[in-house]
Amino acid sequence: MSHKMEADSIQLSFGQRRILSDIYIRCNVGEITGLLGRNGEGKTCLMNSIYGTLIAENQSVRFDNVFISHPYQRPDLLSYLPQFNFIPGNLRVRTIFKHFHSCFEKFICFFPEFKDKFKDRIWYLSSGQKRLIEVYLIINAESKFIMLDEPFSYIMPLHVQTLIAIIQHKKKEKGFLISDHLFQHVVEISDDIYILSKGKAHLIKSISDIERLGYARLNRN
């Protein structure tokens, strides 16, 4: 059976401003779903609504057709990488890997430069190093679905390519919903892409829709 996560009929306003209007998106295990949109279109709001930490005016989030009101309480179903650093700086690297039930030895197989960081506190790491650890841990969380908000920001290009390879491997057993302003990476790895524009979610049928919907101009060279 192919597992699916659906966000349906999501509407969200701040005061008189409508941010999201009757949004529907779907994510399947075995696939990477991209979520693109210009600044202010509501990508992060949508992810927080799906996660259940932002209550929209109307919404239905379903896993295999079962409504879940607060998915953040179900780490077996969904894990979420916010766009800000979330690991407390006073924790040691070894502590956070233990907390996430993740193998540090496997991590350094991908990123050997962290070999001597095992006992370091998080606040001694660079911004890129912190983000890399956070992204890796969420990708490897024991959840059927993973949402990643700006996973490639502040990370060096070589490490981004390694993370992409890990995501593509993990999608055999998980479904991914990914948003990043480095949209070329999202386009490169996504099976389906939604673009948020004027409060609506558009499932694009071709790459040219990215330009048609006003998200970005494409390099046609």
PyMOL CGO cylinders between C-alpha atoms (Angstrom):
from pymol import cmd
from pymol.cgo import CYLINDER

trace = [
    CYLINDER, 0.00, 0.00, 0.00, 1.27, 3.46, -0.91, 0.3, 1, 1, 1, 1, 1, 1,
    CYLINDER, 1.27, 3.46, -0.91, 0.90, 5.88, 2.01, 0.3, 1, 1, 1, 1, 1, 1,
    CYLINDER, 0.90, 5.88, 2.01, -0.23, 9.43, 1.40, 0.3, 1, 1, 1, 1, 1, 1,
    CYLINDER, -0.23, 9.43, 1.40, -0.49, 12.72, 3.28, 0.3, 1, 1, 1, 1, 1, 1,
    CYLINDER, -0.49, 12.72, 3.28, -3.11, 15.23, 2.16, 0.3, 1, 1, 1, 1, 1, 1,
    CYLINDER, -3.11, 15.23, 2.16, -3.71, 18.82, 3.23, 0.3, 1, 1, 1, 1, 1, 1,
    CYLINDER, -3.71, 18.82, 3.23, -7.14, 19.91, 2.11, 0.3, 1, 1, 1, 1, 1, 1,
    CYLINDER, -7.14, 19.91, 2.11, -9.35, 23.03, 2.25, 0.3, 1, 1, 1, 1, 1, 1,
    CYLINDER, -9.35, 23.03, 2.25, -6.75, 25.07, 4.15, 0.3, 1, 1, 1, 1, 1, 1,
    CYLINDER, -6.75, 25.07, 4.15, -7.69, 28.72, 4.56, 0.3, 1, 1, 1, 1, 1, 1,
    CYLINDER, -7.69, 28.72, 4.56, -5.68, 31.23, 6.57, 0.3, 1, 1, 1, 1, 1, 1,
    CYLINDER, -5.68, 31.23, 6.57, -5.99, 34.99, 7.07, 0.3, 1, 1, 1, 1, 1, 1,
    CYLINDER, -5.99, 34.99, 7.07, -4.12, 37.56, 9.12, 0.3, 1, 1, 1, 1, 1, 1,
    CYLINDER, -4.12, 37.56, 9.12, -6.54, 40.38, 9.75, 0.3, 1, 1, 1, 1, 1, 1,
    CYLINDER, -6.54, 40.38, 9.75, -8.04, 41.40, 6.42, 0.3, 1, 1, 1, 1, 1, 1,
    CYLINDER, -8.04, 41.40, 6.42, -5.29, 39.72, 4.43, 0.3, 1, 1, 1, 1, 1, 1,
    CYLINDER, -5.29, 39.72, 4.43, -6.02, 36.26, 3.05, 0.3, 1, 1, 1, 1, 1, 1,
    CYLINDER, -6.02, 36.26, 3.05, -2.79, 34.21, 2.97, 0.3, 1, 1, 1, 1, 1, 1,
    CYLINDER, -2.79, 34.21, 2.97, -4.06, 30.78, 1.96, 0.3, 1, 1, 1, 1, 1, 1,
    CYLINDER, -4.06, 30.78, 1.96, -7.32, 30.07, 0.19, 0.3, 1, 1, 1, 1, 1, 1,
    CYLINDER, -7.32, 30.07, 0.19, -8.77, 26.55, -0.15, 0.3, 1, 1, 1, 1, 1, 1,
    CYLINDER, -8.77, 26.55, -0.15, -5.34, 24.90, -0.46, 0.3, 1, 1, 1, 1, 1, 1,
    CYLINDER, -5.34, 24.90, -0.46, -4.98, 21.26, -1.46, 0.3, 1, 1, 1, 1, 1, 1,
    CYLINDER, -4.98, 21.26, -1.46, -1.66, 19.43, -1.71, 0.3, 1, 1, 1, 1, 1, 1,
    CYLINDER, -1.66, 19.43, -1.71, -0.75, 15.78, -1.61, 0.3, 1, 1, 1, 1, 1, 1,
    CYLINDER, -0.75, 15.78, -1.61, 2.47, 13.96, -0.77, 0.3, 1, 1, 1, 1, 1, 1,
    CYLINDER, 2.47, 13.96, -0.77, 3.10, 10.24, -1.30, 0.3, 1, 1, 1, 1, 1, 1,
    CYLINDER, 3.10, 10.24, -1.30, 5.63, 7.88, 0.21, 0.3, 1, 1, 1, 1, 1, 1,
    CYLINDER, 5.63, 7.88, 0.21, 8.20, 7.17, -2.48, 0.3, 1, 1, 1, 1, 1, 1,
    CYLINDER, 8.20, 7.17, -2.48, 8.01, 10.70, -3.87, 0.3, 1, 1, 1, 1, 1, 1,
    CYLINDER, 8.01, 10.70, -3.87, 9.47, 14.15, -3.30, 0.3, 1, 1, 1, 1, 1, 1,
    CYLINDER, 9.47, 14.15, -3.30, 6.96, 16.98, -3.51, 0.3, 1, 1, 1, 1, 1, 1,
    CYLINDER, 6.96, 16.98, -3.51, 8.30, 20.49, -4.04, 0.3, 1, 1, 1, 1, 1, 1,
    CYLINDER, 8.30, 20.49, -4.04, 6.59, 23.60, -2.66, 0.3, 1, 1, 1, 1, 1, 1,
    CYLINDER, 6.59, 23.60, -2.66, 7.61, 26.89, -4.28, 0.3, 1, 1, 1, 1, 1, 1,
    CYLINDER, 7.61, 26.89, -4.28, 6.38, 30.43, -3.98, 0.3, 1, 1, 1, 1, 1, 1,
    CYLINDER, 6.38, 30.43, -3.98, 7.67, 33.98, -3.73, 0.3, 1, 1, 1, 1, 1, 1,
    CYLINDER, 7.67, 33.98, -3.73, 8.36, 35.55, -0.33, 0.3, 1, 1, 1, 1, 1, 1,
    CYLINDER, 8.36, 35.55, -0.33, 5.14, 36.20, 1.54, 0.3, 1, 1, 1, 1, 1, 1,
    CYLINDER, 5.14, 36.20, 1.54, 3.03, 33.67, -0.39, 0.3, 1, 1, 1, 1, 1, 1,
    CYLINDER, 3.03, 33.67, -0.39, 2.60, 31.50, 2.72, 0.3, 1, 1, 1, 1, 1, 1,
    CYLINDER, 2.60, 31.50, 2.72, 4.87, 28.48, 2.28, 0.3, 1, 1, 1, 1, 1, 1,
    CYLINDER, 4.87, 28.48, 2.28, 5.97, 28.42, 5.92, 0.3, 1, 1, 1, 1, 1, 1,
    CYLINDER, 5.97, 28.42, 5.92, 2.43, 29.15, 7.10, 0.3, 1, 1, 1, 1, 1, 1,
    CYLINDER, 2.43, 29.15, 7.10, 1.18, 26.21, 5.07, 0.3, 1, 1, 1, 1, 1, 1,
    CYLINDER, 1.18, 26.21, 5.07, 3.78, 23.87, 6.54, 0.3, 1, 1, 1, 1, 1, 1,
    CYLINDER, 3.78, 23.87, 6.54, 2.98, 25.01, 10.07, 0.3, 1, 1, 1, 1, 1, 1,
    CYLINDER, 2.98, 25.01, 10.07, -0.73, 24.51, 9.36, 0.3, 1, 1, 1, 1, 1, 1,
    CYLINDER, -0.73, 24.51, 9.36, -0.07, 20.98, 8.15, 0.3, 1, 1, 1, 1, 1, 1,
    CYLINDER, -0.07, 20.98, 8.15, 2.09, 20.29, 11.20, 0.3, 1, 1, 1, 1, 1, 1,
    CYLINDER, 2.09, 20.29, 11.20, -0.67, 21.60, 13.46, 0.3, 1, 1, 1, 1, 1, 1,
    CYLINDER, -0.67, 21.60, 13.46, 1.26, 24.38, 15.20, 0.3, 1, 1, 1, 1, 1, 1,
    CYLINDER, 1.26, 24.38, 15.20, -0.61, 27.10, 13.27, 0.3, 1, 1, 1, 1, 1, 1,
    CYLINDER, -0.61, 27.10, 13.27, -4.37, 26.80, 13.38, 0.3, 1, 1, 1, 1, 1, 1,
    CYLINDER, -4.37, 26.80, 13.38, -5.98, 27.80, 10.11, 0.3, 1, 1, 1, 1, 1, 1,
    CYLINDER, -5.98, 27.80, 10.11, -9.60, 28.89, 9.75, 0.3, 1, 1, 1, 1, 1, 1,
    CYLINDER, -9.60, 28.89, 9.75, -10.46, 25.72, 7.89, 0.3, 1, 1, 1, 1, 1, 1,
    CYLINDER, -10.46, 25.72, 7.89, -8.28, 22.71, 7.27, 0.3, 1, 1, 1, 1, 1, 1,
    CYLINDER, -8.28, 22.71, 7.27, -8.14, 18.95, 6.97, 0.3, 1, 1, 1, 1, 1, 1,
    CYLINDER, -8.14, 18.95, 6.97, -4.86, 17.08, 7.24, 0.3, 1, 1, 1, 1, 1, 1,
    CYLINDER, -4.86, 17.08, 7.24, -5.19, 13.37, 6.50, 0.3, 1, 1, 1, 1, 1, 1,
    CYLINDER, -5.19, 13.37, 6.50, -2.81, 10.44, 6.55, 0.3, 1, 1, 1, 1, 1, 1,
    CYLINDER, -2.81, 10.44, 6.55, -4.10, 7.52, 4.49, 0.3, 1, 1, 1, 1, 1, 1,
    CYLINDER, -4.10, 7.52, 4.49, -7.56, 9.15, 4.61, 0.3, 1, 1, 1, 1, 1, 1,
    CYLINDER, -7.56, 9.15, 4.61, -7.51, 9.42, 8.43, 0.3, 1, 1, 1, 1, 1, 1,
    CYLINDER, -7.51, 9.42, 8.43, -7.91, 12.95, 9.81, 0.3, 1, 1, 1, 1, 1, 1,
    CYLINDER, -7.91, 12.95, 9.81, -5.17, 13.95, 12.29, 0.3, 1, 1, 1, 1, 1, 1,
    CYLINDER, -5.17, 13.95, 12.29, -5.81, 17.21, 14.14, 0.3, 1, 1, 1, 1, 1, 1,
    CYLINDER, -5.81, 17.21, 14.14, -2.32, 17.71, 15.59, 0.3, 1, 1, 1, 1, 1, 1,
    CYLINDER, -2.32, 17.71, 15.59, 0.28, 15.90, 13.47, 0.3, 1, 1, 1, 1, 1, 1,
    CYLINDER, 0.28, 15.90, 13.47, 3.12, 17.34, 15.58, 0.3, 1, 1, 1, 1, 1, 1,
    CYLINDER, 3.12, 17.34, 15.58, 1.97, 14.89, 18.26, 0.3, 1, 1, 1, 1, 1, 1,
    CYLINDER, 1.97, 14.89, 18.26, 2.55, 11.97, 15.86, 0.3, 1, 1, 1, 1, 1, 1,
    CYLINDER, 2.55, 11.97, 15.86, 6.28, 11.70, 15.13, 0.3, 1, 1, 1, 1, 1, 1,
    CYLINDER, 6.28, 11.70, 15.13, 5.60, 8.30, 13.59, 0.3, 1, 1, 1, 1, 1, 1,
    CYLINDER, 5.60, 8.30, 13.59, 3.69, 10.12, 10.85, 0.3, 1, 1, 1, 1, 1, 1,
    CYLINDER, 3.69, 10.12, 10.85, 5.36, 13.50, 10.38, 0.3, 1, 1, 1, 1, 1, 1,
    CYLINDER, 5.36, 13.50, 10.38, 8.56, 15.33, 11.22, 0.3, 1, 1, 1, 1, 1, 1,
    CYLINDER, 8.56, 15.33, 11.22, 9.22, 18.98, 10.35, 0.3, 1, 1, 1, 1, 1, 1,
    CYLINDER, 9.22, 18.98, 10.35, 12.37, 21.00, 9.80, 0.3, 1, 1, 1, 1, 1, 1,
    CYLINDER, 12.37, 21.00, 9.80, 11.58, 24.68, 10.47, 0.3, 1, 1, 1, 1, 1, 1,
    CYLINDER, 11.58, 24.68, 10.47, 13.52, 27.36, 8.63, 0.3, 1, 1, 1, 1, 1, 1,
    CYLINDER, 13.52, 27.36, 8.63, 15.22, 28.49, 11.84, 0.3, 1, 1, 1, 1, 1, 1,
    CYLINDER, 15.22, 28.49, 11.84, 17.74, 26.64, 14.02, 0.3, 1, 1, 1, 1, 1, 1,
    CYLINDER, 17.74, 26.64, 14.02, 15.90, 24.56, 16.60, 0.3, 1, 1, 1, 1, 1, 1,
    CYLINDER, 15.90, 24.56, 16.60, 18.65, 22.68, 18.48, 0.3, 1, 1, 1, 1, 1, 1,
    CYLINDER, 18.65, 22.68, 18.48, 19.52, 24.38, 21.81, 0.3, 1, 1, 1, 1, 1, 1,
    CYLINDER, 19.52, 24.38, 21.81, 23.08, 25.65, 21.68, 0.3, 1, 1, 1, 1, 1, 1,
    CYLINDER, 23.08, 25.65, 21.68, 24.08, 24.25, 25.08, 0.3, 1, 1, 1, 1, 1, 1,
    CYLINDER, 24.08, 24.25, 25.08, 23.53, 20.63, 24.00, 0.3, 1, 1, 1, 1, 1, 1,
    CYLINDER, 23.53, 20.63, 24.00, 26.46, 18.53, 22.87, 0.3, 1, 1, 1, 1, 1, 1,
    CYLINDER, 26.46, 18.53, 22.87, 26.48, 16.91, 19.44, 0.3, 1, 1, 1, 1, 1, 1,
    CYLINDER, 26.48, 16.91, 19.44, 26.49, 13.44, 21.01, 0.3, 1, 1, 1, 1, 1, 1,
    CYLINDER, 26.49, 13.44, 21.01, 23.41, 14.32, 23.08, 0.3, 1, 1, 1, 1, 1, 1,
    CYLINDER, 23.41, 14.32, 23.08, 21.33, 15.47, 20.13, 0.3, 1, 1, 1, 1, 1, 1,
    CYLINDER, 21.33, 15.47, 20.13, 22.20, 12.39, 18.07, 0.3, 1, 1, 1, 1, 1, 1,
    CYLINDER, 22.20, 12.39, 18.07, 21.20, 10.20, 21.01, 0.3, 1, 1, 1, 1, 1, 1,
    CYLINDER, 21.20, 10.20, 21.01, 17.94, 12.13, 21.43, 0.3, 1, 1, 1, 1, 1, 1,
    CYLINDER, 17.94, 12.13, 21.43, 17.07, 11.57, 17.76, 0.3, 1, 1, 1, 1, 1, 1,
    CYLINDER, 17.07, 11.57, 17.76, 18.12, 7.89, 17.89, 0.3, 1, 1, 1, 1, 1, 1,
    CYLINDER, 18.12, 7.89, 17.89, 20.50, 8.60, 15.03, 0.3, 1, 1, 1, 1, 1, 1,
    CYLINDER, 20.50, 8.60, 15.03, 23.89, 7.00, 14.43, 0.3, 1, 1, 1, 1, 1, 1,
    CYLINDER, 23.89, 7.00, 14.43, 26.75, 9.49, 14.56, 0.3, 1, 1, 1, 1, 1, 1,
    CYLINDER, 26.75, 9.49, 14.56, 29.13, 7.00, 12.93, 0.3, 1, 1, 1, 1, 1, 1,
    CYLINDER, 29.13, 7.00, 12.93, 26.90, 6.81, 9.87, 0.3, 1, 1, 1, 1, 1, 1,
    CYLINDER, 26.90, 6.81, 9.87, 26.70, 10.62, 9.80, 0.3, 1, 1, 1, 1, 1, 1,
    CYLINDER, 26.70, 10.62, 9.80, 30.49, 10.99, 9.66, 0.3, 1, 1, 1, 1, 1, 1,
    CYLINDER, 30.49, 10.99, 9.66, 30.62, 8.49, 6.81, 0.3, 1, 1, 1, 1, 1, 1,
    CYLINDER, 30.62, 8.49, 6.81, 28.85, 11.20, 4.80, 0.3, 1, 1, 1, 1, 1, 1,
    CYLINDER, 28.85, 11.20, 4.80, 30.49, 14.17, 6.53, 0.3, 1, 1, 1, 1, 1, 1,
    CYLINDER, 30.49, 14.17, 6.53, 33.91, 13.06, 7.86, 0.3, 1, 1, 1, 1, 1, 1,
    CYLINDER, 33.91, 13.06, 7.86, 34.93, 16.60, 8.86, 0.3, 1, 1, 1, 1, 1, 1,
    CYLINDER, 34.93, 16.60, 8.86, 32.58, 16.25, 11.85, 0.3, 1, 1, 1, 1, 1, 1,
    CYLINDER, 32.58, 16.25, 11.85, 34.60, 13.37, 13.31, 0.3, 1, 1, 1, 1, 1, 1,
    CYLINDER, 34.60, 13.37, 13.31, 36.09, 15.54, 16.05, 0.3, 1, 1, 1, 1, 1, 1,
    CYLINDER, 36.09, 15.54, 16.05, 32.82, 17.38, 16.84, 0.3, 1, 1, 1, 1, 1, 1,
    CYLINDER, 32.82, 17.38, 16.84, 31.17, 14.57, 18.80, 0.3, 1, 1, 1, 1, 1, 1,
    CYLINDER, 31.17, 14.57, 18.80, 31.71, 16.17, 22.21, 0.3, 1, 1, 1, 1, 1, 1,
    CYLINDER, 31.71, 16.17, 22.21, 31.31, 19.79, 21.09, 0.3, 1, 1, 1, 1, 1, 1,
    CYLINDER, 31.31, 19.79, 21.09, 28.38, 21.92, 22.16, 0.3, 1, 1, 1, 1, 1, 1,
    CYLINDER, 28.38, 21.92, 22.16, 26.12, 23.07, 19.34, 0.3, 1, 1, 1, 1, 1, 1,
    CYLINDER, 26.12, 23.07, 19.34, 26.88, 26.76, 19.91, 0.3, 1, 1, 1, 1, 1, 1,
    CYLINDER, 26.88, 26.76, 19.91, 30.54, 26.20, 18.94, 0.3, 1, 1, 1, 1, 1, 1,
    CYLINDER, 30.54, 26.20, 18.94, 29.55, 25.08, 15.44, 0.3, 1, 1, 1, 1, 1, 1,
    CYLINDER, 29.55, 25.08, 15.44, 29.19, 27.39, 12.45, 0.3, 1, 1, 1, 1, 1, 1,
    CYLINDER, 29.19, 27.39, 12.45, 25.74, 28.25, 11.11, 0.3, 1, 1, 1, 1, 1, 1,
    CYLINDER, 25.74, 28.25, 11.11, 26.24, 25.87, 8.22, 0.3, 1, 1, 1, 1, 1, 1,
    CYLINDER, 26.24, 25.87, 8.22, 27.38, 23.04, 10.49, 0.3, 1, 1, 1, 1, 1, 1,
    CYLINDER, 27.38, 23.04, 10.49, 24.36, 23.48, 12.78, 0.3, 1, 1, 1, 1, 1, 1,
    CYLINDER, 24.36, 23.48, 12.78, 22.00, 23.48, 9.84, 0.3, 1, 1, 1, 1, 1, 1,
    CYLINDER, 22.00, 23.48, 9.84, 23.60, 20.43, 8.29, 0.3, 1, 1, 1, 1, 1, 1,
    CYLINDER, 23.60, 20.43, 8.29, 23.14, 18.43, 11.49, 0.3, 1, 1, 1, 1, 1, 1,
    CYLINDER, 23.14, 18.43, 11.49, 19.52, 19.57, 11.84, 0.3, 1, 1, 1, 1, 1, 1,
    CYLINDER, 19.52, 19.57, 11.84, 18.64, 18.66, 8.25, 0.3, 1, 1, 1, 1, 1, 1,
    CYLINDER, 18.64, 18.66, 8.25, 20.33, 15.27, 8.51, 0.3, 1, 1, 1, 1, 1, 1,
    CYLINDER, 20.33, 15.27, 8.51, 18.54, 14.39, 11.75, 0.3, 1, 1, 1, 1, 1, 1,
    CYLINDER, 18.54, 14.39, 11.75, 15.10, 15.31, 10.41, 0.3, 1, 1, 1, 1, 1, 1,
    CYLINDER, 15.10, 15.31, 10.41, 15.68, 13.46, 7.13, 0.3, 1, 1, 1, 1, 1, 1,
    CYLINDER, 15.68, 13.46, 7.13, 16.49, 10.35, 9.16, 0.3, 1, 1, 1, 1, 1, 1,
    CYLINDER, 16.49, 10.35, 9.16, 13.64, 10.74, 11.66, 0.3, 1, 1, 1, 1, 1, 1,
    CYLINDER, 13.64, 10.74, 11.66, 11.41, 7.69, 12.09, 0.3, 1, 1, 1, 1, 1, 1,
    CYLINDER, 11.41, 7.69, 12.09, 8.43, 9.26, 10.30, 0.3, 1, 1, 1, 1, 1, 1,
    CYLINDER, 8.43, 9.26, 10.30, 6.54, 8.29, 7.17, 0.3, 1, 1, 1, 1, 1, 1,
    CYLINDER, 6.54, 8.29, 7.17, 6.57, 11.92, 6.00, 0.3, 1, 1, 1, 1, 1, 1,
    CYLINDER, 6.57, 11.92, 6.00, 9.19, 14.64, 6.26, 0.3, 1, 1, 1, 1, 1, 1,
    CYLINDER, 9.19, 14.64, 6.26, 8.65, 18.38, 5.71, 0.3, 1, 1, 1, 1, 1, 1,
    CYLINDER, 8.65, 18.38, 5.71, 11.76, 20.47, 5.07, 0.3, 1, 1, 1, 1, 1, 1,
    CYLINDER, 11.76, 20.47, 5.07, 11.62, 24.28, 5.10, 0.3, 1, 1, 1, 1, 1, 1,
    CYLINDER, 11.62, 24.28, 5.10, 14.78, 25.83, 3.62, 0.3, 1, 1, 1, 1, 1, 1,
    CYLINDER, 14.78, 25.83, 3.62, 16.97, 22.72, 4.11, 0.3, 1, 1, 1, 1, 1, 1,
    CYLINDER, 16.97, 22.72, 4.11, 19.75, 23.91, 1.80, 0.3, 1, 1, 1, 1, 1, 1,
    CYLINDER, 19.75, 23.91, 1.80, 20.25, 27.43, 3.17, 0.3, 1, 1, 1, 1, 1, 1,
    CYLINDER, 20.25, 27.43, 3.17, 23.64, 28.20, 4.77, 0.3, 1, 1, 1, 1, 1, 1,
    CYLINDER, 23.64, 28.20, 4.77, 25.02, 24.83, 3.64, 0.3, 1, 1, 1, 1, 1, 1,
    CYLINDER, 25.02, 24.83, 3.64, 28.01, 24.57, 1.29, 0.3, 1, 1, 1, 1, 1, 1,
    CYLINDER, 28.01, 24.57, 1.29, 27.20, 23.24, -2.20, 0.3, 1, 1, 1, 1, 1, 1,
    CYLINDER, 27.20, 23.24, -2.20, 29.14, 19.99, -1.75, 0.3, 1, 1, 1, 1, 1, 1,
    CYLINDER, 29.14, 19.99, -1.75, 27.13, 19.16, 1.37, 0.3, 1, 1, 1, 1, 1, 1,
    CYLINDER, 27.13, 19.16, 1.37, 23.89, 20.10, -0.39, 0.3, 1, 1, 1, 1, 1, 1,
    CYLINDER, 23.89, 20.10, -0.39, 24.60, 17.50, -3.04, 0.3, 1, 1, 1, 1, 1, 1,
    CYLINDER, 24.60, 17.50, -3.04, 25.24, 14.88, -0.35, 0.3, 1, 1, 1, 1, 1, 1,
    CYLINDER, 25.24, 14.88, -0.35, 21.97, 15.76, 1.38, 0.3, 1, 1, 1, 1, 1, 1,
    CYLINDER, 21.97, 15.76, 1.38, 20.12, 15.49, -1.94, 0.3, 1, 1, 1, 1, 1, 1,
    CYLINDER, 20.12, 15.49, -1.94, 21.56, 12.01, -2.45, 0.3, 1, 1, 1, 1, 1, 1,
    CYLINDER, 21.56, 12.01, -2.45, 20.45, 11.00, 1.07, 0.3, 1, 1, 1, 1, 1, 1,
    CYLINDER, 20.45, 11.00, 1.07, 16.93, 12.36, 0.46, 0.3, 1, 1, 1, 1, 1, 1,
    CYLINDER, 16.93, 12.36, 0.46, 16.65, 10.52, -2.83, 0.3, 1, 1, 1, 1, 1, 1,
    CYLINDER, 16.65, 10.52, -2.83, 17.67, 7.30, -1.10, 0.3, 1, 1, 1, 1, 1, 1,
    CYLINDER, 17.67, 7.30, -1.10, 15.31, 7.84, 1.83, 0.3, 1, 1, 1, 1, 1, 1,
    CYLINDER, 15.31, 7.84, 1.83, 12.32, 8.52, -0.40, 0.3, 1, 1, 1, 1, 1, 1,
    CYLINDER, 12.32, 8.52, -0.40, 12.08, 4.78, -0.98, 0.3, 1, 1, 1, 1, 1, 1,
    CYLINDER, 12.08, 4.78, -0.98, 10.48, 4.58, 2.47, 0.3, 1, 1, 1, 1, 1, 1,
    CYLINDER, 10.48, 4.58, 2.47, 9.27, 8.14, 3.11, 0.3, 1, 1, 1, 1, 1, 1,
    CYLINDER, 9.27, 8.14, 3.11, 7.40, 11.00, 1.50, 0.3, 1, 1, 1, 1, 1, 1,
    CYLINDER, 7.40, 11.00, 1.50, 9.08, 14.43, 1.39, 0.3, 1, 1, 1, 1, 1, 1,
    CYLINDER, 9.08, 14.43, 1.39, 7.59, 17.92, 1.14, 0.3, 1, 1, 1, 1, 1, 1,
    CYLINDER, 7.59, 17.92, 1.14, 10.40, 20.40, 0.47, 0.3, 1, 1, 1, 1, 1, 1,
    CYLINDER, 10.40, 20.40, 0.47, 10.50, 24.18, 0.12, 0.3, 1, 1, 1, 1, 1, 1,
    CYLINDER, 10.50, 24.18, 0.12, 13.64, 26.23, -0.49, 0.3, 1, 1, 1, 1, 1, 1,
    CYLINDER, 13.64, 26.23, -0.49, 14.45, 29.57, -2.13, 0.3, 1, 1, 1, 1, 1, 1,
    CYLINDER, 14.45, 29.57, -2.13, 17.24, 27.69, -3.94, 0.3, 1, 1, 1, 1, 1, 1,
    CYLINDER, 17.24, 27.69, -3.94, 14.47, 26.43, -6.18, 0.3, 1, 1, 1, 1, 1, 1,
    CYLINDER, 14.47, 26.43, -6.18, 16.76, 24.79, -8.74, 0.3, 1, 1, 1, 1, 1, 1,
    CYLINDER, 16.76, 24.79, -8.74, 17.52, 22.04, -6.22, 0.3, 1, 1, 1, 1, 1, 1,
    CYLINDER, 17.52, 22.04, -6.22, 13.83, 21.56, -5.48, 0.3, 1, 1, 1, 1, 1, 1,
    CYLINDER, 13.83, 21.56, -5.48, 12.97, 21.37, -9.18, 0.3, 1, 1, 1, 1, 1, 1,
    CYLINDER, 12.97, 21.37, -9.18, 15.83, 18.94, -9.78, 0.3, 1, 1, 1, 1, 1, 1,
    CYLINDER, 15.83, 18.94, -9.78, 14.69, 16.34, -7.25, 0.3, 1, 1, 1, 1, 1, 1,
    CYLINDER, 14.69, 16.34, -7.25, 10.90, 16.72, -7.10, 0.3, 1, 1, 1, 1, 1, 1,
    CYLINDER, 10.90, 16.72, -7.10, 8.39, 14.30, -8.58, 0.3, 1, 1, 1, 1, 1, 1,
    CYLINDER, 8.39, 14.30, -8.58, 5.58, 16.84, -8.20, 0.3, 1, 1, 1, 1, 1, 1,
    CYLINDER, 5.58, 16.84, -8.20, 5.79, 20.60, -7.66, 0.3, 1, 1, 1, 1, 1, 1,
    CYLINDER, 5.79, 20.60, -7.66, 3.19, 22.95, -6.22, 0.3, 1, 1, 1, 1, 1, 1,
    CYLINDER, 3.19, 22.95, -6.22, 3.52, 26.71, -6.58, 0.3, 1, 1, 1, 1, 1, 1,
    CYLINDER, 3.52, 26.71, -6.58, 1.77, 29.02, -4.15, 0.3, 1, 1, 1, 1, 1, 1,
    CYLINDER, 1.77, 29.02, -4.15, 0.53, 32.12, -5.94, 0.3, 1, 1, 1, 1, 1, 1,
    CYLINDER, 0.53, 32.12, -5.94, -2.09, 34.62, -4.76, 0.3, 1, 1, 1, 1, 1, 1,
    CYLINDER, -2.09, 34.62, -4.76, -3.25, 32.30, -2.02, 0.3, 1, 1, 1, 1, 1, 1,
    CYLINDER, -3.25, 32.30, -2.02, -3.74, 29.28, -4.27, 0.3, 1, 1, 1, 1, 1, 1,
    CYLINDER, -3.74, 29.28, -4.27, -1.71, 26.09, -4.71, 0.3, 1, 1, 1, 1, 1, 1,
    CYLINDER, -1.71, 26.09, -4.71, -1.05, 25.16, -8.34, 0.3, 1, 1, 1, 1, 1, 1,
    CYLINDER, -1.05, 25.16, -8.34, 0.20, 21.69, -9.25, 0.3, 1, 1, 1, 1, 1, 1,
    CYLINDER, 0.20, 21.69, -9.25, 2.40, 22.49, -12.21, 0.3, 1, 1, 1, 1, 1, 1,
    CYLINDER, 2.40, 22.49, -12.21, 2.29, 20.36, -15.34, 0.3, 1, 1, 1, 1, 1, 1,
    CYLINDER, 2.29, 20.36, -15.34, 5.54, 21.58, -16.89, 0.3, 1, 1, 1, 1, 1, 1,
    CYLINDER, 5.54, 21.58, -16.89, 8.61, 23.51, -15.83, 0.3, 1, 1, 1, 1, 1, 1,
    CYLINDER, 8.61, 23.51, -15.83, 7.43, 26.48, -17.91, 0.3, 1, 1, 1, 1, 1, 1,
    CYLINDER, 7.43, 26.48, -17.91, 4.59, 26.94, -15.39, 0.3, 1, 1, 1, 1, 1, 1,
    CYLINDER, 4.59, 26.94, -15.39, 7.21, 28.23, -12.93, 0.3, 1, 1, 1, 1, 1, 1,
    CYLINDER, 7.21, 28.23, -12.93, 7.61, 31.30, -15.13, 0.3, 1, 1, 1, 1, 1, 1,
    CYLINDER, 7.61, 31.30, -15.13, 3.96, 31.53, -16.16, 0.3, 1, 1, 1, 1, 1, 1,
    CYLINDER, 3.96, 31.53, -16.16, 2.85, 31.72, -12.53, 0.3, 1, 1, 1, 1, 1, 1,
    CYLINDER, 2.85, 31.72, -12.53, 5.33, 34.50, -11.87, 0.3, 1, 1, 1, 1, 1, 1,
    CYLINDER, 5.33, 34.50, -11.87, 7.59, 32.61, -9.49, 0.3, 1, 1, 1, 1, 1, 1,
    CYLINDER, 7.59, 32.61, -9.49, 10.90, 32.88, -11.34, 0.3, 1, 1, 1, 1, 1, 1,
    CYLINDER, 10.90, 32.88, -11.34, 12.40, 33.45, -14.75, 0.3, 1, 1, 1, 1, 1, 1,
    CYLINDER, 12.40, 33.45, -14.75, 14.02, 30.38, -16.21, 0.3, 1, 1, 1, 1, 1, 1,
    CYLINDER, 14.02, 30.38, -16.21, 17.48, 30.23, -17.69, 0.3, 1, 1, 1, 1, 1, 1,
    CYLINDER, 17.48, 30.23, -17.69, 16.83, 29.16, -21.27, 0.3, 1, 1, 1, 1, 1, 1,
    CYLINDER, 16.83, 29.16, -21.27, 20.48, 29.01, -22.32, 0.3, 1, 1, 1, 1, 1, 1,
]
cmd.load_cgo(trace, "trace")
